[in-house]
Amino acid sequence: MASLLTARMPLNLNFRRGRTSALARSTSVEESSRNPISSDKNQFPGKLEADVVVIGSGIGGLCCAGLLAKYGEDVIVLESHDVAGGAAHSFEIKGYKFDSGPSLFSGFQSRGTQANPLAQVLDALGENVPCASYNSWMVYIPEGTFLSRIGPSEFYKDLDMFVGPEAVREWKKLLVYMFAEWYKTGCFLEYPIHGSGAVVAALVHGIQKFGGRVALNAHVKRILVENGRATSVELNSGSIVRAKKAVVSNASMLDTLNLLPQNSIAPSYREKIEETPLCESFMHLHLGFDAQAVPENLGIHHIVVNDWSQGVDAEQNVVLISIPSMLGKELAPSGKHLLHAYTPGTEPYNLWEGLDRRSAEYKRLKAERSEVMWKAVERVLGSGFNREKCEVALVGTPLTHKRFLRRHRGTYGPAIKAGESSFPGHLTPISRLFCCGDSTFPGIGVPAVAASGAIVANTLVPLSKHHELLNELGI
């Protein structure tokens, strides 16, 4: 069967399932969050060189590094944050273990109709992430509430009967936008019962098990280019880390540009990247509260659509809600739940641009723009929920994204429409410099960025190593 472990060139596949959101914490608790892969030290692990230097420990970078380590390459991942995982890192406050980003993972199977590139990489590394399976999620629309089941469904007929054809058209648009592969025969959903941090921990452990390294608090200041080739990177500390074979950037294309010498690439290439349309950013709400205040059978995932006439991609119109403690009991203290609500890549950055995060204006805007999420949460949790009694309440904004995830304008990623254009490949005009992540093929989402990392790793090693790995895994 086909496998992303063998991929060296872009494949014509849809990897948009498992949509990822990216959150960093609100300013009042920014120094409190940690995940299992964290460090308070700035000590660099080992020598200042490697065969391959990977910039950024997002899912794409970790998958790339993991496969390279498995293939026997000397690889190091450089992460500027004090936790690994990029947009997928987790953090803990008062015993609540929050997902900062990915909440919808689709399936974690490495084979079959739901084959997930992330699961394939974990298999290759010999890492297991315990998951809970489920097959439904709740939908809240202006006309009422529906239980939507995964797989082939009669939901279109119900929506057409109770609402009308325009709602059906908008729902189909939403499915293409986010959830299309959930509605095929034999599909089901899985959630890692220890949260997204467990996925990151498994990838990091796999890298280290095969001799790779992950350096935290290692912010890359610039990529050094000599005679048209990427040769090394310079850290904020002043250290130079030599790349004997290649540099792989898991930063976005735009952020990668900012790491390069101005004259190292043609103006036409720079202009092409700078003109790429971008998705907007996010508002996020993380809550910790008493489980007794809400119904017992809530389910893990919920979506709230406020107004069909605005379109599902309009700002402040759709809110996604995840309550992972419904499946992963250890993610919250006993008798408690944690919740993650967000607007999916629809929050305009220009509303926030230039604001001082400590200012009264910023705090006012946070309160104003988070209200749509609070109202959605109150609709889902019912009358027993009281926002004033939450033990933890954190709001993240586009500025939070930009600050902690170092993403240009806090964006979710390139706004490239299927059928109209395609995500760029992984090569760059600079020899030995490659890119992976959500601004490269196959695009945005957890499976997609895992696939991009696998493609780059496979490009850097002989085909014989692919065959050896496939034989080992029995694929």
N, C-alpha and C positions, 0 to 999 in steps of 0.2 A: 504494500500500500504506500501511497505518497506520504512523505514526511517532511516537515520543515527542517529536520536535522540534515537533510540532503540538499537543501536549497542554497544555490549560489547566485541565482538571478531572480528578479521579481516574478512572482506567481500571480495568476489572475484569480485571486480568492478574496472573499469578503471576511475581514477580520474585525468588523466594528462591534461585535458583541463584547460584553464585558467592559462597557464604557467606563472610563476612568475620570474621576474628578480629582482636583489637586487642592489641598488646603494646608495652610500653615496656621499657627495658632493666633488668637487675638492677643493684643499687646499686653493685656493684664496677666497672661500666663505664659508668655512666649519662652521664658527660661525654665519652665517646669517640665516640659514634655521630654520623654525618653522612650526608646523602644528597646527590645532585647539586643539589638546591634548598636550599641552606643558606647561612647568613651568620653571621659573628661580630660584626656591627655592629648597632647599635640605631638607625641613621639611618633616618628615615621617608622613604619614596619619594614626593616631590612634595608637593602641597598637602594641607591637612588637611580635605578635603571631596571628595565624589563624588556622582554621581547615586544610586548604590546602594552601601551599605556591607555587605559580607558578613562575618559573624563566624565564623571557623573555616575552615581549608583542607583539610577532609576531602573525599572524592570528591564528595559532594553540593554542598558550597560551591564547589568548583572548577568543577564542571559548570555550576552556576548562573552564576557569574561569567564563565566562558568564553563561554556563549551571549549573555549581556548585552553583553559586549565586542564580540562578533561583530555584534550588532544595533546597535552604535554608541553604547551607553550608557557613560558614565564610571563605572567600577566599581573598587572596591578591596577586597581580601580582607585581613582582619586575623587574623594567626595568632600565638598566644602562644608557641609553640615556636620553636626556631631552625631548624627544618626544616618544609617543607610536606608535606601529605599526611594529617595526622591519623592515624587507625588504619592507613592504607595507606602510611605513610612507610617508607623503607628506611634501613638504617644499615650502616656498614662498620667492621669490626674485623680487624686483621691480614690485610687483603686479602680477607676474606670479606664479601660484600655480602648481608646478610640482609633478607628481607621481615619487617617487624614484624607484619603482619597478613594481608592477602589472599594466599592460596596457591592457591585453587581459583577460577579465573576463568571457567569454562565457555568459550563461544565469544566471539571478538572480532569477530563479523560485524555489520554495520549493517543487513543485509537478510536475508530468508529466515526459515525456521522458528526459527532461533536468534537473531533480531535482538536485539542487546544495546544498551540505551540509552547505555551508556558509549561504545561504538563509534560510535553515531550522533553523539554530541557531538564525539568526536575527528574524525570526518569533517567536521562543520560547521566545525571550527577548522582543517582542513587538516593535521592531525597524524597521523603514522603510527607505530604501535608494532609493531616486528617480533615475530612470535610463532612458536612451534613447535607443531605439531599432534600430538595423540596420541588414542588411543581406548580405553584400558584403565587399570585401577588394581587394586591387589592388596588382597584382603580376608582378614583373619586372624580367625577365630572359634574358639571352644573346640574345635570338631570338626575343624578343619583350615584349609587355605589355599586360596583361590579366586582366579582371575584373572577379574575382572568387566569385561566389555566395554561400552562406551557404545552406546546404541541398544537396540532390542528384544532381549530376552535370554531364555534358558531357565533363568536362574539360580534363579527361583522353584522350578522343578521339581527342580533339583539340591538346593536347600536343604530342600525338603519330603522328598525321598528320604533324604538323609543325616542330617538333624536332626529335622525334624518341623514340623507346622503352626504351633506357637507361634513358632518361629524365623522363619517366613514372615511372620507378623503383625508381629513386631518389625522385620523388614527393611523391610516396607512403611511402617511408621511412620517409620523412619529416612529413607526416600526422600522422603516428604512433608516431613519435618523439614528436609532438606538438599538432596537430589539428584534430585528428581522429574523434572526436564526432561532429565536425562542419558539417560533410557531411552526416548526417542522416536526414530522413524525419521529417519535423516539427521543425527543429532547427532554432534558430536565435541568434543573439548576443545582449548583453546589456552592456552599459557603465554607471557607476555612474556619473551623470552630474556634481556633485561637486567634482569629483576626488576620488582617492583611500583613501585620508584622511577622506572622509565622511564615508567610510566603517569602518575605525578604530574608528572614533568618535562615530558611532552608537554602536559598540561593547563595547567601554569604558562606554558610557552612560548606556547601558544595565546592565553592571556589577555593576555600582554604584547605579542604580535604585533599584537593589535587595540587596543592602547592601554590595557589594564587594568593594574592594579598589584597586587602581592602584598607585604604588609608582614610581615616576620618579627619575632620578639621584640616583638610588639605585642599585649600582653594586654589584653583588654577588661575593665574593672572594672565598668562598668554601662552600661545603655541609658538614655538620657535621654528622658523622655516629657513633652511639653508639650501641654496641652489635649486629652489623649487620643490624641496622635499621637507616634510614634517619630520624633525629629528628629535625633538624633546619638548618638554613643557616647563614653564617657570611657575613656581608657587608664590603665593603672597609672602611666604617666609623668606623668599629669596633663593630657595633651593631649586636646582635644576634636575629634573627627572628625565633621563635619557630613554628614548624608545628605539630599540635596535631594529625593529621590523615595521612598526606602524603605530600611529595614534588614532584612537577611535573616540569621537565625541558623541556622548549621549545627551549633550545640551541641544537645544533647538538650533535650527540652521541660522536663525538671526543671532542668537547668543553665541554661536560658534564663530560667526563673522567677527564679532567684537573681540575675540581672542586672537585674531590673526593680524599680522602686520598689514597696514593699509595698502601697501604696494605689492602684496604677495599674490593677489588674484586680479583678474581682469575686471574693469568697471562694469562690463555687461553682466557678468555673473553676480556681482554684488547687487546690481540694480534688480536683477531677476528675483533674488532672494528677498530683497527689501520690499518689492512690490507684491509679494505673495499675500493674498487676503488671509486674515486671521479670525478665528472664532473669538467671541467675547470671553469674559472671565466668569467668575462665580461669586455667589454669596453662599456661606455655609453656616450651619447652626449645629453645634454639638451639645447634647444635653445628657445629664445624669439625674435620675429621679427615682422615686419610690415605685416599685412594681405594683403595689397594692392599689395605687390610684387609677390603674388602667386595666382594660379587659385582659384576660389570660390568653386568649386565642388570637392575638393581633396578627401574627405572621411577621415575617422579617421585612418584606418590601412593599412599598406603597407609592403610588403616583397620584398627584393631584393636578388636574387641568382646570383652570379657572374660567376660561372663556374661549369657546371654539372660534369665535369670529376673529380673534387676534392672531390665530395661528400658533401652533405648538412651539415654534421657535422664537416667539416674541418674549421680550424681557418681562420678568415677574409673572409669567403666565403658567409655567409648569414647575412644580416642586417635587423632587424625588426624596423619599424618606426610607431610611434603613434602620432597623432595630435589631442589630446582630445578636444581642443578648437573648433573643428569643430562641436562637439555636446554639450559641456559644455561651453557656451559663457562666463560665469563669471570666468573661470579659467585663463583668460588673460585679460589685460587692453583692453578697447574699441579700436577696429581697429587693434588688435594684435592677433598673434597666438603663442602657445607654442608647442614644439615638443620634443619627446623623442625617440632617436635612440639607438639601442644596438646590440651587437653581442651575440647571445643567448647561453651562457654557453660554449663558444669555445675559450676563450682567455687564453693561457697558463700562469700559475702563475710563472713558472720558469724564464720567461723573466724579471720578475719584482722583484724576490726574492732578498732581501738584499739591494735594492736601497734606498737611502735617498730621501724622497719626496721633499726635498728642493733643491736637486742637479740639476745641468744643465743636467746631463745624464737622470734623471727622466723626466724632462720637454721635452727633445728631444724625448724620447721614447713615451711620451704622444702624442706629435704632430704627430709622425710617425704612431703609431698604431691607432690613431683616424681618419686618412685620409680616410680609407675605409668607415667610417660612413659619413663623409662630402660628399664624392662622391655619396653615395647612396642618401643622402638628396638632393643634387643638381639634381640628376636624377628625383626624385619624385616631387620636387617643381618647376622645370623648370628654364628657362633662366632668369626670373625676379628676382630670389633669389640671393642675394649677401651675402656670409658668413661674409664679413667685416662689414656689416651693422646690424648684430644681436645685439640687446640690451643686451641679456644675452647669453653666450656661456660657458657651463661647461662640462668638460671632467672628467669622473670617470674611475678608473682603478682597477685591482685586489687588489692593496694595499689599495685603498679607501674602498673596501668591507671588507677587513680584519680589518681595523681600526675601522670603524663605526658600522659594523654589528657583529663584533667579531666572524667571521667565519674562521675556519681553512683554510689557504691558499686562502681565498676569494672565496671558492668554491660555486657553485650553489647547490650542494647536492650530495648524493651517485650516482655513475654511475652503477646502477643495471639494467640489461637488462631483459625486460619482457620475461617470458618463460624459462629463464636460472637460475634465482634466485629470491628471494623475499625480500622485505624490512622487517627488524626485527619488532617484536611486540613492545608493550609499557611497558612491565615488564622489570625489571633489576635484577641482582643477589642480589641487596640490597633491603631488605624489606622496603615497603612504599616509594620507589623511582620509579617514572614512567617517561617516556619520550614521548613527542609528537612532531610534526613538520615534516619537510621534510626528516629526516633520519629514520623515522619510517613508518610503514604501514599506508595508502596506497601509500605514496611516495611524489613526488615533484608536486607542483602546488597549487593554491589557494584552489580549492575544496578539494584536498587531505589533506592539512594540517588542514583545518577546520574539516574534517572528523576525523583526528587523535585526535584532541582536544576533539571532541564529544565522541569518543570511551573511552578515559581516564576518562572523567567526568562521563560517564555512568558506568564505572567499579567501581567507588568510592562510588556509592550510591545504595540503594536497588532497585530491579526491580520494586517495587510498585510505585516508583517515576517516572519511565519511563512511566508507564501506565497512571498515573495521567496527565502527560504532554501531552501525545498523545491524551487523551480524551479532554483535554482543547483546543488543536489545531484542533481537528476534523480529525486527521489522522488515 
